[in-house]
Amino acid sequence: MIILAGQGNPGPRYAGNRHNVGFMAVDEIARRWRFGPERSRFQSLAREGEIETDQGPVKALILKPQTFYNETGRAIGEALKFYKLKPADLVLFYDEIDLAPGRFRMKTGGGAAGNNGVRSVTAHIGPDFRRARLGVGHPGHKDRVMGHVLSDFHKVDQAWLAELLKACAEAAPVLASGEDEKYQAEVLRLAPAEKSDPRKSAP
């Protein structure tokens, strides 16, 4: 079993924010693979389902912690403890300002790079979880970062965003099989940022 958790803030006020792209990604995976209905568990909105892989179905729990972004780890830690899972059984989807809009990178372990949600997860379960980093671009100055991530995606962003979310869902069997490098390559193949982000506004 794996846990696919998104980072975001609860409620309609934040639903379209860049900070909530992790929620958007796991929602798209749940839709694509027809997960069960959302219910409240582990201080989160949770959905159960299966992702079909070449080796057969893999059970998955989708989590959207309702603890607010900076306390993501409380909810995730509770779920991992309940299911007796290891950090490597968690994939955390979140916004990455150090990646250009539409870019995508997988990594396991490492530091928080200033992301308080990642720091919270690390504090509760350690650093060795899998990270699906969705590029939202950098506003250019650190003083503008908070306003950037807590504002909605622009209309011009919607095309590449939809492609990226769909790619994350379509390639999910590779992720569920534990092939993170292949998952990254497949997401980028399905949603090439060079095509979908005409501004190329970040590295």
QUIHUJO-V332694 format. One record per pair of residues at least 24 apart in sequence whose C-alpha atoms are under 10 Angstrom apart, sorted by the first residue. I is the first residue (numbers start at 1). J is the second residue. Records with the same first field share a line. If there is no record, write none. Layout:
BEGIN
I = J, J
END
This chain:
BEGIN
1 = 50, 57, 58, 59, 60, 61, 83, 85, 89, 90, 176
2 = 50, 58, 59, 60, 61, 62, 80, 83, 85, 86, 87, 88, 89, 90, 91, 175, 176, 177, 178
3 = 46, 48, 59, 60, 61, 62, 63, 76, 79, 80, 83, 85, 87, 88, 89, 90, 91, 92, 176
4 = 29, 30, 46, 47, 60, 61, 62, 63, 64, 76, 89, 90, 91, 92, 93, 130, 131, 132, 175, 176
5 = 44, 46, 61, 62, 63, 64, 65, 72, 75, 76, 90, 91, 92, 93, 94, 131, 132
6 = 62, 63, 64, 65, 69, 72, 76, 91, 92, 93, 94, 95, 132
7 = 63, 64, 65, 66, 67, 68, 69, 70, 71, 72, 73, 92, 93, 94, 95, 117, 118
8 = 64, 65, 66, 67, 68, 69, 70, 72, 93, 94, 95, 117, 150
9 = 64, 65, 66, 67, 68, 69, 70, 71, 72, 150
10 = 44, 45, 64, 65, 66, 67, 68, 69
11 = 66, 68
13 = 150, 152
14 = 150, 151, 152
15 = 150, 151, 152
16 = 150, 151, 152, 153, 154
17 = 95, 147, 148, 149, 150, 151, 152, 153, 154
18 = 94, 95, 96, 97, 134, 135, 136, 137, 147, 148, 149, 150, 151, 152, 153, 154
19 = 69, 94, 95, 96, 97, 136, 146, 148, 149, 150, 151, 152, 153
20 = 64, 69, 93, 94, 95, 149, 150, 151, 152, 153
21 = 93, 94, 95, 96, 133, 134, 135, 136, 149, 152, 153, 161, 165
22 = 64, 92, 93, 94, 95, 96, 132, 133, 134, 165
23 = 62, 63, 64, 65, 93, 94, 95
24 = 64, 93, 94, 161, 162, 165
25 = 93, 94, 132, 134, 161, 162, 164, 165, 166, 167, 168, 169
26 = 61, 62, 63, 64, 92, 93, 94, 165, 168, 169
27 = 62, 63, 64, 165, 169
28 = 162, 165, 166, 167, 168, 169, 170
29 = 62, 165, 166, 167, 168, 169, 170, 171, 172
30 = 60, 61, 62, 169
31 = 166, 169
32 = 166, 168, 169, 170, 172
33 = 169, 170, 172, 173
35 = 60, 61, 62
36 = 61, 62
38 = 62, 63, 64
39 = 63
40 = 64, 65, 66
41 = 65, 66, 75, 78, 79
42 = 66, 67, 74, 75, 76, 77, 78, 79, 80, 82
43 = 67, 72, 74, 75, 76, 78, 79
44 = 68, 72, 74, 75, 76, 79
45 = 75
50 = 173, 176
51 = 169, 172, 173, 174, 175, 176, 177
52 = 172, 173, 174, 176, 177
53 = 172, 173, 174, 175, 176, 177
54 = 173, 174, 177
55 = 173, 176, 177
56 = 173, 177
57 = 173, 176, 177
58 = 173, 176, 177
59 = 176
60 = 89, 90, 176
61 = 90
62 = 91
63 = 92
68 = 117
69 = 94, 115, 116, 117, 118, 120
70 = 115, 116, 117, 118, 119, 120, 121
71 = 116, 117, 118, 119, 120, 121, 123, 124
72 = 116, 117, 118, 119, 120, 121, 122, 124
73 = 116, 117, 118, 119, 120, 121, 122, 123, 124, 125, 126
74 = 120, 121, 123, 124, 125
75 = 120, 121, 124
76 = 120, 121, 124, 125
77 = 120, 121, 122, 123, 124, 125, 126
78 = 124, 125
80 = 124, 125
81 = 125
86 = 125, 126, 128, 129
87 = 121, 122, 124, 125, 126, 127, 128, 129, 130
88 = 127, 128, 129, 130, 131, 178
89 = 128, 129, 130, 176, 178
90 = 125, 128, 129, 130, 131
91 = 129, 130, 131, 132, 175, 176, 178, 180
92 = 117, 118, 121, 129, 130, 131, 132, 133
93 = 118, 130, 131, 132, 133, 134, 168
94 = 118, 131, 132, 133, 134, 135, 136
95 = 132, 133, 134, 135, 136, 137, 149
96 = 132, 133, 134, 135, 136, 137, 138, 149
97 = 133, 134, 135, 136, 137, 138, 139, 140, 145, 148, 149, 202
98 = 133, 134, 135, 136, 137, 138, 139, 202, 203
99 = 133, 134, 135, 136, 137, 138, 201, 202, 203
100 = 134, 135, 136, 137, 138, 193, 194, 197, 199, 200, 201, 202, 203
101 = 134, 135, 136, 137, 138, 157, 160, 161, 164, 193, 194, 196, 197, 198, 199, 200, 201, 202, 203
102 = 134, 135, 136, 137, 157, 159, 160, 161, 162, 163, 164, 165, 188, 191, 192, 193, 194, 195, 196, 197, 200
103 = 133, 134, 135, 136, 137, 160, 161, 164, 184, 187, 188, 191, 192, 193, 194, 196, 197, 202, 203
104 = 132, 133, 134, 135, 136, 164, 168, 184, 185, 187, 188, 191, 192, 193
105 = 131, 132, 133, 134, 135, 180, 181, 183, 184, 185, 187, 188
106 = 130, 131, 132, 133, 134, 175, 180, 181, 182, 183, 184, 185
107 = 131, 132, 133, 180, 181, 184
108 = 132, 180
130 = 178, 180
131 = 180
132 = 168, 175, 180, 183, 184
133 = 184
134 = 161, 164, 165, 168
135 = 161, 164, 193, 202, 203
136 = 161, 201, 202
137 = 200, 201, 202, 203
138 = 201, 202, 203
139 = 201, 202
140 = 201, 202
156 = 197, 198, 199
157 = 196, 197, 198, 199
158 = 196, 197
159 = 196, 197
160 = 191, 192, 193, 194, 195, 196, 197, 198
161 = 191, 193, 196, 197
162 = 191, 196
163 = 187, 188, 190, 191, 192, 193, 196
164 = 188, 190, 191, 192, 193, 196
165 = 191
166 = 190, 191
167 = 191, 192
END
